[in-house]
Amino acid sequence: MKVSVEVFLKPGVLDVQGKATEAALKGLGFANVSDVRLGRIIRFNLAGASADEARAQARAMADKLLANAVIESYSVEVSEA
C-alpha cells in the first residue's frame, strides 16, 4: 500500500515559516495571498497490509515519531500500490 502522511501545525500555533513565506510572496507582488501555513508530507510503501491495517500502522507511526502531538496534527491517506 502507498501511504501519505501530511503533518501540519495545529491552529493557533505560530507558523514562522508560513509568515516568512507569506511576506516573501507579497514582496513578489502576490498581494492577495494570506494565511500561509507550511507543513510536510511523508510518503512510504507498506508491504503486506490491507488498507485498514496500513492506515492504523501509519497513525501509530505518526503518533510515535512523525508528528509532535503537542503542536502538530496529521492526516493519513492510503492507496493501493
ABEGO torsion letter per residue (X at the ends): XBBBBBBBBBBGBBBAAAAAAAAAAAAAGBAABBGBBBBBBBBBBBBGBBAAAAAAAAAAAAAAAABBAAABBBBBBBBBX
